[in-house]
Amino acid sequence: MPRQASRTARIEARIAPDALLIVKRAAELQGRSISDFLVAAAQEIAHRTIDEAQIIRLSVQDQQRFVELLLNPPVLAPALKRAKKAHGRLIASSR
């Protein structure tokens, strides 16, 4: 009979005794096992970390400034105009 693949993976971590007491207490308060509590906490912080890395949050004032610059971009400085032309020539010559 073929062996079925495990649906879970195992991780191991060391934890200080005082930290373990806090984790145990929190898990008890939520009616969860320590393992379930740790997995849920790890997933929550992982999602938050990913969101913070991928989502740009702006204040209302910064949002307004961003939109204003998109709708009415500033005039390009001469050096930037030259760089844009040089880039265009470089791209055209590479084709």
N, C-alpha and C positions, 0 to 999 in steps of 0.2 A: 504494500500500500504506500503511495507516494506521501512524503511529508509535506504538510501545508505550510506556507510561508507565515511567519509571525506577523501579526497586525500591529505590533508595537516594537519600539526600539528601546534599549535600555541606556540610561546615562548614569554616571556616578559622580558625586560631588562630596567634598568634605565641608563640614560646617562646624563652627565653634559651638560649644554647648549652650552658651547664652543665646545665640542666634536660633538654635534649634528649639529652645523653649518658646521663643516668640513665634516661630513658625508653627509649632504644635498648637499653641493657644489660638492663633488665627485660624488654623484649619478646623479646630474644634468649634470655634464660633460660627463658622460657615457650614458645619456639619459635613466636612470633607475629610478624606484621608490626607496624610501629609503629602503623599505622592501626587494625588489629584490637585491639592492646593498649589504645590510647587509648579506643576505643569501649567495650570491656569495662570499663575502669576508670571511665569516665564513667557507664555504666549502673549499675555497682555503687554508686557514691556517690550517684547520683540515687535509686535505690531506698532506700538507707539514709536519705537526707534526707527522703523522703516518709514512710517508716515512723516516723521520729522525730517528725514533725509530726502524725501521725495516731494513734499508739499511745501510751497513757499507761502508763508502767511504774512500779509501786509496790514498795517493799520488802515483805517478809512482814509486818512490823509495821504498815506503812501499809495493806496489804490487809485485815488483821484489823480495824483501826480503821474503815476504810471500810465493811466489812460490818456491824460493830457499830452504826455510825450509821444504816445503812439499816434494820436490824432494830429498832433502838431509837432513833428520832430524838429529839433533845432537845426540850424544851418550847419553843414559839415565844415569843419576847420580845413584850411588848405592842405595840411599834411595828411588828413584823412582822405581827402579827395584824391591826392596823389597815390596813396596806398590803395585805394579802391581801383584806380586805373591800372596800377601795376599788377594787382591781383587779377583783374580782368584779362590783361595781356598774358599773364602766366597760365591761366586756365585755358585761354584760347590756343596757346602754343602747345599745350599738352594733349590736345585732341587730335 
